Amino acid sequence: MATAPFLIAIWALLLTPGPTNTLMALAGAQGGWRSTLRLVPAELAAYLLMGLPAALIGADAMAQWPDLARILKFGAALWIFYLAIILWRMPSGRVAAQPVGIARLFITTLLNPKGLVVGLVLLPSPRDPQFGPHLMLFGASVILAASLWAGLGARAGRGESGGDARWLRHIAGSWLALLSGGLLLGAMTH
């Protein structure tokens, strides 16, 4: 895949609202853009931990164990639904009542199907000379997209009087519940 189409595909994927982006936006609303940047390495590490093995052995593993994709989708659906419930049940008041932590963001990103899409579909074969450059572009894109989502959340959090971003939590919780349902449906029909 040439560099420009690769970047367009990566950015389209990384900028699409999903569980990781939702948590980055919430973290930005909780503590501002700068404090959220501490989460970016966890997001990058999780995407690489999922994407690299998928690129290296993913196609072979999926062919050998056809139920692997279903198990991964089911696990991701359960985790995302759990996050949706947490967001809905958060007490009123400041959004920082339960901050987004590194572990929650890491697990959510690890279970995010985007990592598999990158590894199985978007990254070239590890034998391709473009693998290394595309992998570096992917890493830089993750950092930039995460920073953008954190900034959007910080801006939304600032706009609320007293920092109460309950509306943001409810929108995020609803979106995550919808994603969870889609993943669960995909796991059952695959």
Secondary structure, 3 states (H helix, E strand, C coil): CCHHHHHHHHHHHHHCCCHHHHHHHHHHHHHCHHHHHHHHHHHHHHHHHHHHHHHHHHHHHHHHCCCHHHHHHHHHHHHHHHHHHHHHHCCCCCHHHCCCCHHHHHHHHHCCHHHHHHHHHHCCCCCCCCHHHHHHHHHHHHHHHHHHHHHHHHHHHHHCHHHCCHHHHHHHHHHHHHHHHHHHHHHHHC
